[in-house]
Amino acid sequence: EGLSREELLRILSQREAELELSREERRDKDAAISFLKTRIVTMQNQSRASSDRGDEPPGQPSLAEWAAAPSGDLRRPAEVSDRELRLEAELRRQQEQNRRLQVQLERTHAEAEALGARLQEANHEIALLWRELHGREGPAAGSGTIP
C-alpha cells in the first residue's frame, strides 16, 4: 500500500528538517570539540609556563636554584616552601581540570560521531523517499540537493 504524493512530500520535508537539525547539532559539537581542544592546550601551556617561570620575589632563590644548591644546604626558606605548595596545588587543580575537559571532549566527540551516523541514516532515508516519490535513482548526479 503506497503513500500518496502529499504524504511522501510531507515525510520528505520532515526528514529534511531533521537532517538540517542534525547538521546544526554536528556543527555545534564540532565547535565545542575545537574549543575544548584549544582550552586543554592553553591550560597545559599555562601549567608548563607557571612551573618553568620562577616567579620568585627578588632575592629569593628559584626552586631550580634551590634544587641545584649543595646538598649541605638543605634549609628551605619558608617562602620557597609556601610557593612550592601553592604551585603544586595549582598544578593538581589544572591537571584535574584538564582531566575533566578531556572526558568532556571525548564525550562530545562520541556525540558528534553519533550525530554523523544519524546524518548518514537520514540521507539514506531521504534518498529512498526521493526514489519512491519520483520513481528514479535520486536527484540529478552531482547536484547534491533535492529540487
PyMOL commands that set and color helices and strands:
alter all, ss='L'
color gray80, all
select helices_A, chain A and resi 5-52+63-68+78-134
alter helices_A, ss='H'
color red, helices_A
deselect
rebuild
show_as cartoon
